[in-house]
Amino acid sequence: MSAEHDGADALMTAITGDPLPPGAREDAAFLAEHRAAEADLAVLREQLGVIGRALAEPPPAAPAPAPAPVRPVRAPARPRRRAFTLALGGLAVTAAASVMAGLGWLIAGGAGEGDSASADAGSAAEKQSDAAAAPAFGSPRYLACSRLVAEGEATAVERLPGTSTVRITLRLTRTYHPDGDAPGDKPGAEQVFVVDDSVVPGIRAGDPVLVGVPRDARQPDFWAVGERDIAPERAGITAALPEARGLACG
């Protein structure tokens, strides 16, 4: 993305509906940011519509079943360079889910204080468990417990017909983990991943890519696309590798 067009410009243009700035249609990265922002705004409008309709309906005489879960805006794995745009979609889903949960409590007449305290304690325990089970990308524990952490080049990006998924073929150029003799993980080997196109919007053949794949997973839970986003992650990984080699993943 050029210095003239950044993520904030793409977001503001999507919000206001103004025409794209001069030269933006030649900036592929800007167009990808703009499309992602428009998609997030569409989901936000949809969720606000759901909330408005729920508020307009009178409460039933008998307890009503809990509302259906709000569908997520993005797949869990996301490239860090999309964080600014994806934050809008995340806030939309969080706000919608919070309001819908509150409506369900009012319709049902509320829960007892003991039940509420138990639920809060359970939620806190679950969050602590999730935090402990999901080390940050690039940390020594993440490296020790990953199936693959590597850089590569996207040699092919194919949209699967009739779906919102893409098949990405990655030719490995540098492997951080594992450092054994598995031929499929060595530089020059190819890895193929099938993900929702919202996970890596705008990725093209020839783009440099950094991925992290957890030990028991088939798909990456981390993507960085482009040297600008890969460079700081590379520095963190390099610094963490000595400690990671001495860790046992239990």
Order of alpha helices (4+ residues) and beta strands (2+ residues): alpha-alpha-beta-alpha-alpha-alpha-beta-beta-beta-beta-beta-alpha
